[in-house]
Amino acid sequence: MDLLKFIYCNILSCITPSGLVDVLMTIDKFEVTYCMRYCNNELHNQHMTTETTLRYLDLPS
């Protein structure tokens, strides 16, 4: 649902690092590059835990 909301409204409701990583995993399947850049920028601006960092590093490039 977050991906559809972003596509139509340019808004993401999940702002936590784990939520953004979950959205990134979904985005990767549909190759929505603008949303990928947005999520990556948001993740760089937040404090990430070890768990979130490991999940983020496990994503395909």
C-alpha positions as CSV (number, residue, x, y, z in Angstrom):
1,M,0.0,0.0,0.0
2,D,2.9,2.4,0.8
3,L,4.2,1.9,-2.7
4,L,0.9,2.7,-4.3
5,K,0.5,5.8,-2.1
6,F,3.9,7.0,-3.1
7,I,3.2,6.5,-6.8
8,Y,0.0,8.4,-6.7
9,C,0.6,11.0,-3.9
10,N,4.4,11.1,-3.6
11,I,4.0,10.3,0.1
12,L,5.4,7.5,2.2
13,S,3.6,6.8,5.5
14,C,6.4,4.6,6.9
15,I,9.3,6.7,8.2
16,T,11.1,4.1,10.4
17,P,14.2,2.5,9.1
18,S,12.7,-0.9,9.2
19,G,9.6,0.3,7.4
20,L,11.7,2.0,4.7
21,V,13.7,-1.2,4.2
22,D,10.5,-3.2,3.8
23,V,9.3,-0.7,1.1
24,L,12.7,-1.0,-0.6
25,M,12.3,-4.7,-0.9
26,T,8.9,-4.2,-2.5
27,I,10.1,-1.4,-4.8
28,D,13.0,-3.6,-6.0
29,K,10.4,-6.0,-7.5
30,F,8.7,-3.3,-9.5
31,E,11.7,-1.2,-10.3
32,V,10.3,2.2,-9.1
33,T,13.6,4.0,-9.2
34,Y,12.4,7.4,-7.9
35,C,11.0,5.7,-4.8
36,M,14.2,3.8,-4.4
37,R,16.2,7.1,-4.3
38,Y,13.7,8.6,-1.9
39,C,13.9,5.7,0.5
40,N,17.7,5.6,0.3
41,N,17.9,9.3,1.1
42,E,15.6,8.9,4.0
43,L,17.6,6.0,5.4
44,H,20.8,7.9,5.2
45,N,19.2,10.7,7.3
46,Q,18.1,8.4,10.1
47,H,19.8,6.5,12.8
48,M,19.9,2.9,11.9
49,T,20.2,-0.1,14.2
50,T,22.4,-3.1,13.5
51,E,19.4,-5.2,12.4
52,T,18.2,-2.5,9.9
53,T,21.7,-2.0,8.6
54,L,22.1,-5.7,7.9
55,R,18.7,-5.9,6.2
56,Y,19.6,-2.9,4.1
57,L,23.0,-4.3,3.1
58,D,21.3,-7.6,2.1
59,L,19.2,-5.8,-0.6
60,P,20.2,-6.3,-4.2
61,S,22.1,-3.3,-5.6
